[in-house]
Amino acid sequence: MHVDRSRLVLRSLAQARAGEGALRTRLAQAQTALADLQTRRQGKPRCTELPAVREAAEAILARYRVQGLLRLHYAEHVCERPGRRYGARPATVQVTREVRVTAVVDHDAVTAAVQRLGWRVYATNHPADSLTLTQAVLAYRRAYLIERGFGRLKGQPLSLTPMYLEREEHVTGLIRLLSVGLRGLTLLEFVVRRRLAAEGGGVAGVYTGSPTRATAQPTAERLLATFQEVTLTIIHAGRDTRWHLTPLSPVQQRILALLDFPLEVYTRLSAHCSQPP
């Protein structure tokens, strides 16, 4: 079977502009670090040999990822200072070496590097006549949603892997069951975020230790975590049965309202509850 595979090459102008700004910032930082390389400071050893200075300068270029964008010039100055003769000690010559580094921006190399920023290659097995460029870009922009779902399925909170099952039907059943859970998480998150977007607000109290921090993009995991301390306690004492259900907090009531769930979904569990004495 022949599959027509297409590769779409396009450039994100926004990403290119952001990348260019970051590149020029790194260039400025590298130039500052190179100029500061031989600055005299107390407790700072100075490199006086050309190989050591060259190695330190190349390390700076690698740290700021600007190799090939700065041309480095090294100037070695040797100063000889005669020392006076004292008594039986003969006159000496003191030799002082100093290496200076000058960094010059290679504008042609920088221009070429900027022109390479922001480019992306998308691959698809859809023929060009059934998938337009716009549709392909929009599909790839939503790809992170799919990958996030697989991450949830394989890791927390569904924990599909590692899988300790041997029978194929058990494996199939587990995957189907967890897929239902994944759909529930995704739907819960979607409904709350859509409601918050319509309201133009956020929900606070879903971050542990930050009760006033609000977000308009809460995850399903954080929303569900606010209910983890809810408990239903049933005490049987002879023929007497006492029920107690943890009262809903304002945050929990807010989440139920965002989901369009009536409070009776929760409170009907405690229809026969009584407060403990």
PyMOL commands that set and color helices and strands:
alter all, ss='L'
color gray80, all
select helices_A, chain A and resi 13-35+50-63+107-115+133-141+143-154+168-199+220-225+250-258+264-270
alter helices_A, ss='H'
color red, helices_A
select strands_A, chain A and resi 6-11+70-83+92-105+119-124+203-204+214-215+232-237+240-245
alter strands_A, ss='S'
color yellow, strands_A
deselect
rebuild
show_as cartoon
